[in-house]
């Protein structure tokens, strides 16, 4: 058994952390400190770094709330981040070291928001198994609607009709570097009117992130006679294109502007990617599916992918002592 040490991330670890993320088998730009730290005023960061001697072998993007640590609540996904050559044997003791460290520091629960497999460079289900060994429990599941771009996928008849409607209306799609008109004219009013909410990212925040990750964050607007009628902000990783924000005007049903835009995003912008992640369509912590939204996503040829959320007692670290026989 190798000895592992655990420490909390500090600002002086910035370069070391990011260098690790760039070569990890199950990480994306969301785990880069420039992305994580845009909302550091909202969370008590409790990200962990695991060392074998002086070598960094794992990281856990995380934040703390009371006596619980979450694999970061400000991120869409998280989990234990590992190197491509990581083996289950080593990961058992890495995870044990993390649970022991948390328990010794009066952190009694760990909640992990797993990264969906489509975002990983290599198979990376070690934690799913180790959660089972440690008597962790699944506290939530997200059903993601995902299009596998390398397989045959077919748009439904209704989607094709809406796309053709957009073509007849001579809609124009433009990639934009400034999100202001979309944020202020469509996104903020739509979220407020429909859901009583607001975007997770402020306009200032998304523009700052765009400047730091220009290849990963892209935005497209749809215009009808030079009038903005729809738009979508995409988060792009190596394998996946994911719409992060979407909004259309009241004329959407008549113009078919959102379907027209998504036809372009799926077939052109996402070309060379393996997946197009349309995200979940649920309410009530995943227990209720919004039928019309899920139907719309599946009408583009999307299928289901499950994202698991786990909770484990850190005192259960001892259960990892006997997993190897």
NORTADA-V812784 format. One record per pair of residues at least 24 apart in sequence whose C-alpha atoms are under 10 Angstrom apart, sorted by the first residue. I is the first residue (numbers start at 0). J is the second residue. D is the distance in whole Angstrom. If there is no record, write none. Layout:
# NORTADA-V812784
i->{I | I}
j->{J | J}
d->{D | D}
This chain:
# NORTADA-V812784
i->{0 | 0 | 0 | 1 | 1 | 1 | 1 | 1 | 1 | 2 | 2 | 2 | 2 | 2 | 2 | 2 | 3 | 3 | 3 | 3 | 3 | 3 | 3 | 3 | 3 | 3 | 3 | 3 | 3 | 3 | 3 | 4 | 4 | 4 | 4 | 4 | 4 | 4 | 4 | 4 | 4 | 4 | 5 | 5 | 5 | 5 | 5 | 5 | 5 | 5 | 5 | 5 | 5 | 5 | 5 | 5 | 5 | 6 | 6 | 6 | 6 | 6 | 6 | 6 | 6 | 6 | 7 | 7 | 7 | 7 | 7 | 7 | 7 | 7 | 7 | 7 | 8 | 8 | 8 | 8 | 8 | 8 | 8 | 8 | 8 | 8 | 9 | 9 | 9 | 9 | 9 | 12 | 15 | 15 | 16 | 16 | 16 | 16 | 16 | 19 | 19 | 19 | 19 | 19 | 19 | 19 | 20 | 20 | 20 | 20 | 20 | 21 | 22 | 22 | 22 | 22 | 23 | 23 | 23 | 23 | 23 | 23 | 23 | 23 | 23 | 23 | 23 | 23 | 24 | 24 | 24 | 24 | 24 | 24 | 24 | 24 | 24 | 24 | 24 | 24 | 25 | 25 | 25 | 25 | 25 | 25 | 25 | 25 | 25 | 25 | 25 | 25 | 25 | 25 | 25 | 25 | 25 | 25 | 26 | 26 | 26 | 26 | 26 | 26 | 26 | 26 | 26 | 26 | 26 | 26 | 27 | 27 | 27 | 27 | 27 | 27 | 27 | 27 | 27 | 27 | 27 | 27 | 28 | 28 | 28 | 28 | 28 | 28 | 28 | 29 | 29 | 29 | 29 | 29 | 29 | 29 | 29 | 29 | 29 | 30 | 30 | 30 | 30 | 30 | 30 | 30 | 30 | 31 | 31 | 32 | 33 | 33 | 33 | 33 | 34 | 34 | 34 | 34 | 34 | 34 | 34 | 35 | 35 | 35 | 35 | 35 | 36 | 37 | 37 | 37 | 37 | 37 | 37 | 38 | 38 | 38 | 38 | 39 | 41 | 42 | 42 | 42 | 43 | 43 | 44 | 44 | 44 | 45 | 45 | 45 | 46 | 46 | 47 | 47 | 47 | 47 | 48 | 48 | 48 | 49 | 49 | 49 | 49 | 49 | 50 | 50 | 51 | 51 | 55 | 55 | 56 | 56 | 56 | 56 | 56 | 56 | 56 | 56 | 57 | 57 | 57 | 57 | 57 | 57 | 57 | 58 | 58 | 58 | 59 | 59 | 60 | 61 | 61 | 61 | 61 | 63 | 63 | 64 | 65 | 65 | 65 | 65 | 66 | 66 | 66 | 66 | 66 | 66 | 66 | 66 | 67 | 67 | 67 | 67 | 67 | 67 | 67 | 67 | 67 | 67 | 67 | 68 | 68 | 68 | 68 | 68 | 68 | 68 | 68 | 68 | 69 | 69 | 69 | 69 | 69 | 69 | 69 | 70 | 70 | 70 | 70 | 70 | 70 | 70 | 71 | 71 | 71 | 72 | 72 | 72 | 73 | 74 | 74 | 75 | 75 | 75 | 75 | 75 | 75 | 76 | 76 | 76 | 76 | 76 | 76 | 76 | 76 | 76 | 77 | 77 | 77 | 77 | 77 | 77 | 78 | 78 | 78 | 78 | 78 | 78 | 78 | 78 | 78 | 78 | 79 | 79 | 79 | 79 | 79 | 79 | 79 | 80 | 80 | 80 | 81 | 81 | 82 | 82 | 83 | 83 | 83 | 83 | 84 | 85 | 85 | 86 | 86 | 87 | 87 | 87 | 87 | 87 | 87 | 88 | 88 | 88 | 90 | 90 | 90 | 91 | 91 | 91 | 91 | 91 | 91 | 91 | 91 | 91 | 92 | 92 | 92 | 94 | 94 | 94 | 94 | 94 | 94 | 95 | 95 | 95 | 95 | 95 | 95 | 95 | 95 | 95 | 95 | 96 | 97 | 97 | 98 | 98 | 98 | 98 | 98 | 98 | 98 | 99 | 99 | 99 | 99 | 99 | 100 | 100 | 101 | 101 | 101 | 101 | 102 | 102 | 102 | 102 | 102 | 103 | 103 | 105 | 106 | 106 | 106 | 107 | 107 | 107 | 107 | 107 | 108 | 108 | 108 | 108 | 108 | 108 | 108 | 109 | 109 | 109 | 109 | 109 | 109 | 110 | 110 | 110 | 110 | 110 | 110 | 110 | 110 | 110 | 111 | 111 | 111 | 111 | 111 | 111 | 111 | 111 | 112 | 112 | 112 | 112 | 112 | 112 | 112 | 112 | 113 | 113 | 113 | 113 | 113 | 113 | 114 | 114 | 114 | 115 | 115 | 115 | 115 | 115 | 115 | 116 | 116 | 116 | 117 | 117 | 117 | 117 | 117 | 117 | 117 | 117 | 117 | 118 | 118 | 118 | 118 | 118 | 118 | 118 | 118 | 119 | 119 | 119 | 119 | 120 | 120 | 126 | 127 | 127 | 127 | 129 | 129 | 129 | 130 | 130 | 130 | 130 | 130 | 130 | 131 | 131 | 132 | 132 | 132 | 132 | 132 | 132 | 133 | 133 | 133 | 133 | 133 | 133 | 133 | 133 | 133 | 133 | 134 | 134 | 134 | 134 | 134 | 134 | 135 | 135 | 135 | 135 | 135 | 135 | 136 | 136 | 136 | 136 | 136 | 136 | 137 | 137 | 137 | 137 | 137 | 138 | 138 | 138 | 138 | 138 | 138 | 139 | 139 | 139 | 139 | 139 | 139 | 139 | 139 | 140 | 140 | 140 | 140 | 140 | 140 | 140 | 140 | 140 | 141 | 141 | 141 | 141 | 141 | 141 | 141 | 141 | 141 | 141 | 141 | 141 | 141 | 141 | 141 | 142 | 142 | 142 | 142 | 142 | 142 | 142 | 142 | 142 | 142 | 142 | 142 | 142 | 142 | 143 | 143 | 143 | 143 | 143 | 143 | 143 | 143 | 143 | 143 | 143 | 143 | 143 | 143 | 144 | 144 | 144 | 144 | 144 | 144 | 144 | 144 | 144 | 144 | 144 | 144 | 144 | 144 | 144 | 144 | 144 | 144 | 145 | 145 | 145 | 145 | 145 | 145 | 145 | 145 | 145 | 145 | 145 | 145 | 145 | 145 | 145 | 145 | 145 | 145 | 146 | 146 | 146 | 146 | 146 | 146 | 146 | 146 | 146 | 146 | 146 | 146 | 146 | 146 | 146 | 146 | 147 | 147 | 147 | 147 | 147 | 147 | 147 | 147 | 147 | 148 | 148 | 148 | 148 | 148 | 148 | 148 | 148 | 148 | 148 | 148 | 148 | 149 | 149 | 149 | 149 | 149 | 150 | 150 | 151 | 152 | 152 | 152 | 152 | 152 | 153 | 153 | 153 | 153 | 153 | 154 | 154 | 154 | 154 | 154 | 154 | 154 | 155 | 155 | 155 | 155 | 155 | 156 | 156 | 157 | 157 | 157 | 157 | 158 | 158 | 158 | 158 | 158 | 158 | 158 | 158 | 158 | 159 | 159 | 159 | 159 | 159 | 159 | 160 | 160 | 160 | 161 | 161 | 161 | 161 | 161 | 161 | 161 | 161 | 161 | 162 | 162 | 162 | 162 | 162 | 162 | 162 | 162 | 162 | 162 | 163 | 163 | 163 | 163 | 163 | 164 | 164 | 164 | 164 | 164 | 164 | 164 | 165 | 165 | 165 | 165 | 165 | 165 | 165 | 165 | 165 | 165 | 165 | 165 | 166 | 166 | 166 | 166 | 167 | 167 | 168 | 168 | 168 | 168 | 168 | 168 | 169 | 169 | 169 | 169 | 170 | 170 | 170 | 170 | 170 | 170 | 170 | 170 | 170 | 170 | 170 | 170 | 170 | 171 | 171 | 171 | 171 | 171 | 171 | 171 | 171 | 171 | 171 | 171 | 171 | 172 | 172 | 172 | 172 | 172 | 172 | 172 | 172 | 172 | 172 | 172 | 172 | 172 | 173 | 173 | 173 | 173 | 173 | 173 | 173 | 174 | 174 | 174 | 174 | 174 | 174 | 174 | 174 | 175 | 175 | 175 | 175 | 175 | 175 | 176 | 176 | 176 | 176 | 176 | 176 | 176 | 176 | 177 | 177 | 177 | 177 | 177 | 177 | 178 | 178 | 178 | 178 | 178 | 178 | 178 | 178 | 178 | 178 | 178 | 178 | 179 | 179 | 179 | 180 | 180 | 180 | 181 | 181 | 181 | 181 | 181 | 181 | 181 | 181 | 181 | 181 | 181 | 181 | 181 | 182 | 182 | 182 | 184 | 184 | 184 | 184 | 184 | 184 | 185 | 185 | 185 | 185 | 185 | 185 | 185 | 185 | 185 | 186 | 186 | 186 | 186 | 186 | 186 | 186 | 186 | 187 | 188 | 188 | 189 | 189 | 189 | 189 | 189 | 190 | 190 | 198 | 198 | 199 | 199 | 200 | 205 | 209 | 215 | 216 | 216 | 216 | 216 | 217 | 217 | 217 | 218 | 218 | 218 | 218 | 219 | 219 | 219 | 219 | 219 | 220 | 220 | 220 | 220 | 220 | 220 | 221 | 221 | 221 | 221 | 221 | 222 | 223 | 223 | 228 | 228 | 228 | 228 | 229 | 229 | 229 | 229 | 229 | 229 | 230 | 230 | 230 | 230 | 231 | 231 | 231 | 231 | 233 | 233 | 233 | 234 | 235 | 235 | 235 | 235 | 236 | 236 | 237 | 237 | 237 | 237 | 238 | 238 | 238 | 238 | 238 | 238 | 239 | 239 | 239 | 239 | 239 | 239 | 239 | 240 | 240 | 240 | 240 | 240 | 240 | 240 | 240 | 240 | 240 | 240 | 240 | 241 | 241 | 241 | 241 | 241 | 241 | 241 | 242 | 242 | 242 | 242 | 243 | 243 | 243 | 258 | 258 | 261 | 262 | 265 | 274 | 275 | 276 | 276 | 276 | 277 | 277 | 278 | 278 | 279 | 279 | 279 | 279}
j->{88 | 89 | 92 | 51 | 52 | 88 | 89 | 92 | 93 | 50 | 51 | 52 | 89 | 92 | 93 | 96 | 49 | 50 | 51 | 52 | 53 | 54 | 55 | 56 | 89 | 92 | 93 | 94 | 95 | 96 | 97 | 48 | 49 | 50 | 51 | 52 | 53 | 55 | 93 | 96 | 97 | 100 | 47 | 48 | 49 | 50 | 51 | 55 | 57 | 58 | 93 | 96 | 97 | 98 | 99 | 100 | 101 | 45 | 46 | 47 | 48 | 49 | 50 | 58 | 97 | 100 | 44 | 45 | 46 | 47 | 48 | 49 | 58 | 59 | 61 | 100 | 44 | 45 | 46 | 47 | 48 | 49 | 58 | 59 | 60 | 61 | 44 | 45 | 46 | 47 | 48 | 48 | 48 | 55 | 47 | 48 | 55 | 57 | 58 | 55 | 56 | 57 | 58 | 80 | 81 | 82 | 57 | 58 | 80 | 81 | 82 | 82 | 81 | 82 | 83 | 120 | 56 | 57 | 58 | 80 | 81 | 82 | 83 | 84 | 85 | 119 | 120 | 121 | 80 | 81 | 82 | 83 | 84 | 85 | 118 | 119 | 120 | 121 | 122 | 123 | 77 | 78 | 79 | 80 | 81 | 82 | 83 | 114 | 115 | 116 | 117 | 118 | 119 | 120 | 121 | 122 | 123 | 124 | 76 | 77 | 78 | 79 | 80 | 81 | 82 | 114 | 118 | 119 | 120 | 236 | 76 | 77 | 80 | 114 | 118 | 119 | 120 | 215 | 235 | 236 | 237 | 238 | 212 | 215 | 216 | 234 | 235 | 236 | 237 | 60 | 73 | 74 | 75 | 76 | 77 | 212 | 215 | 234 | 236 | 58 | 59 | 60 | 71 | 74 | 76 | 77 | 80 | 60 | 212 | 60 | 207 | 208 | 211 | 212 | 74 | 204 | 207 | 208 | 209 | 211 | 212 | 60 | 61 | 71 | 73 | 74 | 73 | 73 | 200 | 204 | 205 | 207 | 208 | 73 | 199 | 200 | 204 | 73 | 73 | 71 | 72 | 73 | 68 | 71 | 68 | 69 | 71 | 69 | 70 | 71 | 70 | 71 | 79 | 97 | 100 | 101 | 79 | 80 | 97 | 81 | 93 | 94 | 96 | 97 | 93 | 96 | 89 | 93 | 81 | 82 | 80 | 81 | 82 | 84 | 85 | 89 | 90 | 93 | 81 | 82 | 85 | 90 | 93 | 94 | 97 | 82 | 93 | 97 | 97 | 111 | 111 | 109 | 110 | 111 | 112 | 106 | 109 | 106 | 105 | 106 | 107 | 108 | 101 | 102 | 104 | 105 | 106 | 107 | 108 | 109 | 101 | 105 | 106 | 107 | 108 | 109 | 110 | 310 | 311 | 312 | 313 | 101 | 106 | 107 | 108 | 109 | 110 | 111 | 310 | 313 | 108 | 109 | 110 | 111 | 112 | 309 | 310 | 109 | 110 | 111 | 112 | 113 | 308 | 309 | 110 | 111 | 112 | 110 | 111 | 112 | 199 | 112 | 114 | 112 | 113 | 114 | 115 | 243 | 278 | 111 | 112 | 113 | 114 | 115 | 118 | 306 | 307 | 308 | 111 | 112 | 113 | 114 | 115 | 308 | 110 | 111 | 112 | 113 | 114 | 115 | 126 | 127 | 308 | 309 | 111 | 112 | 113 | 114 | 123 | 125 | 126 | 114 | 123 | 126 | 123 | 125 | 121 | 123 | 120 | 121 | 122 | 123 | 121 | 123 | 125 | 123 | 125 | 123 | 124 | 125 | 126 | 128 | 129 | 125 | 322 | 323 | 125 | 126 | 129 | 125 | 126 | 128 | 129 | 316 | 319 | 320 | 322 | 323 | 316 | 319 | 320 | 125 | 126 | 129 | 130 | 316 | 319 | 129 | 133 | 313 | 314 | 315 | 316 | 317 | 318 | 319 | 320 | 316 | 313 | 316 | 311 | 312 | 313 | 314 | 315 | 316 | 317 | 313 | 314 | 315 | 316 | 317 | 313 | 316 | 312 | 313 | 314 | 316 | 312 | 313 | 314 | 315 | 316 | 313 | 314 | 313 | 312 | 313 | 314 | 311 | 312 | 313 | 314 | 315 | 135 | 310 | 311 | 312 | 313 | 314 | 315 | 135 | 309 | 310 | 311 | 312 | 313 | 135 | 136 | 137 | 138 | 308 | 309 | 310 | 311 | 312 | 135 | 137 | 138 | 307 | 308 | 309 | 310 | 311 | 138 | 139 | 140 | 306 | 307 | 308 | 309 | 310 | 140 | 305 | 306 | 307 | 308 | 309 | 306 | 307 | 308 | 141 | 143 | 304 | 305 | 306 | 307 | 304 | 305 | 306 | 145 | 147 | 238 | 239 | 273 | 274 | 275 | 276 | 304 | 236 | 237 | 238 | 239 | 240 | 273 | 274 | 276 | 236 | 237 | 238 | 239 | 237 | 238 | 309 | 307 | 308 | 309 | 318 | 319 | 322 | 309 | 310 | 311 | 312 | 315 | 319 | 309 | 311 | 315 | 316 | 318 | 319 | 321 | 322 | 311 | 312 | 313 | 314 | 315 | 316 | 317 | 318 | 319 | 322 | 310 | 311 | 312 | 315 | 316 | 318 | 309 | 310 | 311 | 312 | 313 | 315 | 307 | 308 | 309 | 310 | 311 | 312 | 307 | 308 | 309 | 310 | 311 | 284 | 307 | 308 | 309 | 310 | 311 | 284 | 285 | 286 | 306 | 307 | 308 | 309 | 310 | 279 | 284 | 285 | 286 | 305 | 306 | 307 | 308 | 309 | 278 | 279 | 280 | 281 | 282 | 284 | 285 | 286 | 288 | 303 | 304 | 305 | 306 | 307 | 308 | 278 | 279 | 280 | 281 | 285 | 286 | 288 | 293 | 302 | 303 | 304 | 305 | 306 | 307 | 276 | 277 | 278 | 279 | 280 | 281 | 293 | 296 | 301 | 302 | 303 | 304 | 305 | 306 | 275 | 276 | 277 | 278 | 279 | 280 | 293 | 294 | 295 | 296 | 297 | 299 | 300 | 301 | 302 | 303 | 304 | 305 | 239 | 240 | 241 | 274 | 275 | 276 | 277 | 278 | 279 | 296 | 297 | 299 | 300 | 301 | 302 | 303 | 304 | 305 | 239 | 240 | 265 | 273 | 274 | 275 | 276 | 277 | 296 | 297 | 299 | 300 | 301 | 302 | 303 | 304 | 239 | 272 | 273 | 274 | 275 | 276 | 300 | 301 | 302 | 239 | 265 | 266 | 269 | 270 | 271 | 272 | 273 | 274 | 275 | 300 | 301 | 270 | 271 | 272 | 273 | 274 | 273 | 274 | 300 | 298 | 299 | 300 | 301 | 302 | 297 | 298 | 299 | 300 | 301 | 262 | 296 | 297 | 298 | 299 | 300 | 301 | 295 | 297 | 298 | 299 | 300 | 298 | 299 | 258 | 295 | 298 | 299 | 255 | 258 | 259 | 261 | 262 | 295 | 296 | 298 | 299 | 255 | 258 | 259 | 262 | 298 | 299 | 255 | 258 | 259 | 251 | 252 | 253 | 254 | 255 | 256 | 257 | 258 | 259 | 254 | 255 | 256 | 257 | 258 | 259 | 260 | 261 | 262 | 263 | 254 | 255 | 256 | 258 | 259 | 252 | 253 | 254 | 255 | 256 | 258 | 259 | 221 | 223 | 251 | 252 | 253 | 254 | 255 | 256 | 257 | 258 | 259 | 260 | 254 | 255 | 256 | 259 | 254 | 255 | 223 | 224 | 253 | 254 | 255 | 256 | 222 | 223 | 224 | 254 | 221 | 222 | 223 | 224 | 225 | 226 | 227 | 228 | 254 | 255 | 256 | 259 | 260 | 220 | 221 | 222 | 223 | 224 | 225 | 226 | 227 | 228 | 256 | 259 | 260 | 219 | 220 | 221 | 222 | 223 | 227 | 229 | 230 | 256 | 259 | 260 | 263 | 264 | 218 | 219 | 220 | 221 | 222 | 230 | 260 | 217 | 218 | 219 | 220 | 221 | 230 | 231 | 232 | 217 | 218 | 219 | 220 | 230 | 232 | 206 | 209 | 210 | 213 | 216 | 217 | 218 | 219 | 202 | 205 | 206 | 209 | 217 | 218 | 202 | 203 | 205 | 206 | 209 | 217 | 218 | 219 | 220 | 230 | 231 | 232 | 203 | 205 | 206 | 220 | 227 | 230 | 218 | 219 | 220 | 221 | 227 | 228 | 229 | 230 | 231 | 232 | 245 | 246 | 247 | 230 | 244 | 246 | 227 | 228 | 229 | 246 | 247 | 248 | 227 | 228 | 229 | 230 | 245 | 246 | 247 | 248 | 249 | 229 | 230 | 231 | 244 | 245 | 246 | 247 | 248 | 246 | 246 | 248 | 245 | 246 | 247 | 248 | 249 | 245 | 246 | 243 | 244 | 243 | 244 | 244 | 232 | 234 | 240 | 240 | 241 | 242 | 243 | 242 | 243 | 268 | 242 | 243 | 244 | 245 | 245 | 260 | 263 | 264 | 268 | 245 | 246 | 247 | 256 | 257 | 260 | 247 | 256 | 257 | 259 | 260 | 256 | 254 | 256 | 254 | 255 | 256 | 257 | 255 | 256 | 257 | 258 | 259 | 260 | 256 | 257 | 260 | 261 | 257 | 260 | 261 | 264 | 264 | 268 | 269 | 276 | 268 | 269 | 272 | 275 | 272 | 274 | 271 | 272 | 273 | 274 | 269 | 271 | 272 | 273 | 274 | 275 | 269 | 271 | 272 | 273 | 274 | 275 | 276 | 264 | 265 | 268 | 269 | 270 | 271 | 272 | 273 | 274 | 275 | 276 | 277 | 265 | 269 | 274 | 275 | 276 | 277 | 278 | 275 | 276 | 277 | 278 | 276 | 277 | 278 | 295 | 299 | 299 | 299 | 299 | 301 | 301 | 301 | 302 | 304 | 301 | 302 | 303 | 304 | 303 | 304 | 305 | 306}
d->{9 | 8 | 8 | 7 | 9 | 10 | 8 | 8 | 9 | 9 | 6 | 7 | 10 | 8 | 9 | 9 | 7 | 6 | 5 | 7 | 10 | 10 | 10 | 9 | 10 | 7 | 7 | 10 | 9 | 6 | 9 | 8 | 6 | 5 | 7 | 8 | 9 | 10 | 9 | 7 | 9 | 9 | 7 | 6 | 5 | 6 | 9 | 10 | 9 | 9 | 9 | 7 | 7 | 10 | 9 | 7 | 9 | 10 | 9 | 6 | 5 | 7 | 8 | 10 | 9 | 8 | 9 | 6 | 6 | 5 | 6 | 9 | 10 | 10 | 10 | 10 | 8 | 7 | 5 | 6 | 6 | 10 | 9 | 9 | 9 | 10 | 9 | 9 | 9 | 9 | 10 | 9 | 10 | 8 | 10 | 8 | 9 | 10 | 8 | 8 | 8 | 8 | 8 | 9 | 9 | 8 | 9 | 8 | 8 | 9 | 9 | 10 | 9 | 7 | 8 | 10 | 9 | 9 | 10 | 7 | 6 | 4 | 6 | 9 | 10 | 9 | 8 | 9 | 7 | 6 | 5 | 5 | 8 | 9 | 9 | 6 | 5 | 6 | 8 | 8 | 9 | 9 | 8 | 6 | 7 | 8 | 8 | 8 | 9 | 8 | 9 | 7 | 4 | 6 | 7 | 8 | 7 | 10 | 10 | 8 | 9 | 9 | 6 | 8 | 9 | 8 | 7 | 7 | 8 | 10 | 10 | 10 | 10 | 10 | 7 | 8 | 10 | 10 | 9 | 6 | 8 | 10 | 8 | 8 | 10 | 9 | 9 | 7 | 10 | 10 | 10 | 7 | 8 | 9 | 9 | 10 | 10 | 9 | 9 | 10 | 9 | 7 | 9 | 8 | 9 | 8 | 9 | 9 | 10 | 9 | 10 | 8 | 7 | 9 | 9 | 10 | 9 | 7 | 10 | 8 | 9 | 8 | 10 | 9 | 8 | 8 | 10 | 10 | 9 | 7 | 9 | 8 | 8 | 8 | 10 | 9 | 9 | 9 | 9 | 9 | 8 | 8 | 10 | 10 | 9 | 10 | 8 | 8 | 9 | 9 | 8 | 8 | 9 | 8 | 10 | 10 | 10 | 10 | 9 | 10 | 7 | 9 | 8 | 8 | 9 | 10 | 10 | 9 | 10 | 9 | 9 | 7 | 7 | 10 | 8 | 9 | 9 | 8 | 5 | 7 | 9 | 9 | 8 | 9 | 10 | 10 | 10 | 10 | 9 | 10 | 10 | 10 | 9 | 9 | 10 | 9 | 9 | 9 | 9 | 8 | 9 | 10 | 9 | 9 | 9 | 6 | 4 | 6 | 7 | 9 | 9 | 9 | 5 | 6 | 5 | 6 | 7 | 10 | 10 | 9 | 9 | 8 | 7 | 8 | 6 | 5 | 6 | 9 | 10 | 10 | 8 | 6 | 5 | 6 | 8 | 10 | 9 | 8 | 6 | 5 | 6 | 8 | 10 | 10 | 9 | 8 | 8 | 10 | 9 | 8 | 9 | 9 | 10 | 8 | 9 | 8 | 10 | 10 | 10 | 9 | 5 | 6 | 5 | 7 | 10 | 9 | 10 | 9 | 7 | 5 | 5 | 5 | 9 | 10 | 9 | 6 | 6 | 5 | 6 | 10 | 8 | 10 | 10 | 10 | 8 | 10 | 8 | 9 | 9 | 9 | 7 | 9 | 9 | 10 | 8 | 10 | 9 | 10 | 8 | 7 | 9 | 9 | 10 | 9 | 10 | 10 | 9 | 10 | 9 | 6 | 9 | 10 | 9 | 10 | 10 | 8 | 7 | 8 | 9 | 8 | 9 | 10 | 7 | 10 | 7 | 9 | 8 | 9 | 10 | 8 | 9 | 10 | 8 | 8 | 10 | 8 | 9 | 9 | 10 | 9 | 10 | 9 | 5 | 8 | 9 | 6 | 8 | 8 | 9 | 9 | 9 | 8 | 5 | 7 | 8 | 6 | 9 | 7 | 7 | 9 | 6 | 9 | 9 | 10 | 10 | 7 | 9 | 10 | 9 | 5 | 6 | 9 | 9 | 9 | 9 | 9 | 9 | 7 | 9 | 8 | 6 | 5 | 7 | 10 | 10 | 7 | 6 | 5 | 6 | 8 | 10 | 9 | 8 | 6 | 5 | 7 | 7 | 9 | 10 | 10 | 9 | 7 | 5 | 4 | 7 | 9 | 10 | 9 | 10 | 8 | 6 | 5 | 6 | 8 | 10 | 9 | 10 | 8 | 7 | 5 | 7 | 9 | 10 | 10 | 6 | 6 | 6 | 8 | 7 | 8 | 10 | 10 | 9 | 8 | 7 | 6 | 8 | 9 | 9 | 8 | 9 | 10 | 7 | 7 | 8 | 7 | 10 | 9 | 9 | 7 | 8 | 6 | 7 | 10 | 10 | 9 | 10 | 10 | 9 | 8 | 10 | 9 | 8 | 10 | 9 | 10 | 9 | 10 | 8 | 9 | 7 | 8 | 7 | 10 | 10 | 10 | 10 | 9 | 9 | 10 | 7 | 7 | 10 | 7 | 7 | 8 | 9 | 9 | 6 | 7 | 8 | 6 | 7 | 10 | 9 | 7 | 8 | 7 | 10 | 8 | 6 | 5 | 4 | 7 | 10 | 9 | 10 | 8 | 6 | 5 | 6 | 9 | 7 | 6 | 5 | 6 | 9 | 9 | 8 | 6 | 6 | 7 | 10 | 7 | 7 | 8 | 8 | 6 | 5 | 7 | 9 | 10 | 8 | 6 | 8 | 6 | 6 | 5 | 6 | 9 | 9 | 6 | 9 | 8 | 10 | 8 | 6 | 9 | 10 | 10 | 8 | 6 | 5 | 7 | 8 | 8 | 5 | 7 | 8 | 7 | 10 | 9 | 10 | 9 | 6 | 6 | 5 | 7 | 9 | 7 | 7 | 5 | 4 | 7 | 9 | 9 | 10 | 9 | 8 | 6 | 5 | 6 | 7 | 9 | 6 | 5 | 5 | 6 | 8 | 8 | 10 | 10 | 6 | 7 | 10 | 9 | 5 | 5 | 5 | 6 | 9 | 10 | 10 | 9 | 7 | 6 | 5 | 6 | 7 | 9 | 8 | 8 | 9 | 8 | 5 | 5 | 6 | 7 | 10 | 10 | 10 | 9 | 9 | 6 | 5 | 6 | 8 | 9 | 9 | 8 | 6 | 4 | 6 | 9 | 10 | 10 | 9 | 6 | 5 | 7 | 9 | 8 | 7 | 8 | 10 | 8 | 9 | 8 | 8 | 9 | 7 | 5 | 5 | 7 | 10 | 10 | 10 | 9 | 8 | 6 | 8 | 9 | 10 | 9 | 10 | 8 | 5 | 8 | 10 | 10 | 8 | 7 | 5 | 9 | 9 | 10 | 9 | 6 | 5 | 6 | 9 | 9 | 9 | 5 | 6 | 8 | 8 | 10 | 10 | 9 | 8 | 10 | 9 | 7 | 9 | 10 | 9 | 8 | 10 | 7 | 7 | 10 | 8 | 9 | 9 | 10 | 9 | 8 | 9 | 10 | 10 | 8 | 9 | 8 | 5 | 8 | 9 | 6 | 7 | 9 | 6 | 8 | 8 | 5 | 4 | 8 | 9 | 7 | 10 | 10 | 8 | 10 | 9 | 7 | 9 | 8 | 6 | 6 | 8 | 9 | 8 | 10 | 9 | 9 | 10 | 9 | 6 | 5 | 6 | 9 | 8 | 5 | 9 | 9 | 9 | 9 | 7 | 9 | 10 | 8 | 9 | 9 | 7 | 9 | 9 | 9 | 7 | 8 | 9 | 7 | 6 | 5 | 8 | 9 | 10 | 10 | 9 | 8 | 9 | 7 | 8 | 9 | 8 | 6 | 5 | 7 | 8 | 8 | 10 | 10 | 10 | 9 | 10 | 9 | 7 | 6 | 5 | 6 | 9 | 10 | 9 | 9 | 9 | 9 | 7 | 8 | 10 | 8 | 6 | 5 | 6 | 8 | 9 | 10 | 7 | 6 | 4 | 6 | 9 | 10 | 10 | 10 | 8 | 6 | 6 | 7 | 10 | 10 | 8 | 8 | 9 | 9 | 9 | 8 | 7 | 9 | 9 | 10 | 7 | 9 | 10 | 8 | 7 | 9 | 8 | 7 | 10 | 10 | 7 | 9 | 9 | 9 | 10 | 9 | 9 | 10 | 9 | 9 | 8 | 10 | 9 | 9 | 7 | 10 | 8 | 9 | 8 | 7 | 9 | 9 | 10 | 8 | 9 | 9 | 10 | 9 | 8 | 9 | 10 | 10 | 10 | 9 | 8 | 8 | 7 | 8 | 9 | 6 | 7 | 7 | 10 | 9 | 8 | 9 | 8 | 7 | 5 | 8 | 9 | 9 | 9 | 10 | 10 | 7 | 8 | 8 | 10 | 10 | 8 | 10 | 8 | 10 | 10 | 10 | 10 | 10 | 9 | 10 | 10 | 10 | 9 | 9 | 10 | 10 | 9 | 10 | 9 | 10 | 10 | 8 | 10 | 9 | 10 | 10 | 10 | 10 | 10 | 10 | 8 | 9 | 7 | 8 | 9 | 7 | 8 | 9 | 9 | 9 | 10 | 7 | 9 | 10 | 6 | 6 | 10 | 10 | 8 | 9 | 8 | 8 | 10 | 9 | 8 | 9 | 9 | 9 | 10 | 10 | 10 | 10 | 8 | 9 | 10 | 8 | 10 | 9 | 7 | 9 | 10 | 9 | 8 | 5 | 5 | 6 | 9 | 8 | 9 | 6 | 6 | 5 | 6 | 7 | 9 | 8 | 8 | 6 | 9 | 10 | 7 | 8 | 6 | 5 | 6 | 9 | 10 | 9 | 8 | 6 | 5 | 6 | 8 | 8 | 7 | 6 | 8 | 10 | 9 | 9 | 9 | 9 | 9 | 9 | 9 | 10 | 8 | 8 | 10 | 9 | 8 | 10 | 10 | 9 | 9 | 9 | 9 | 9}
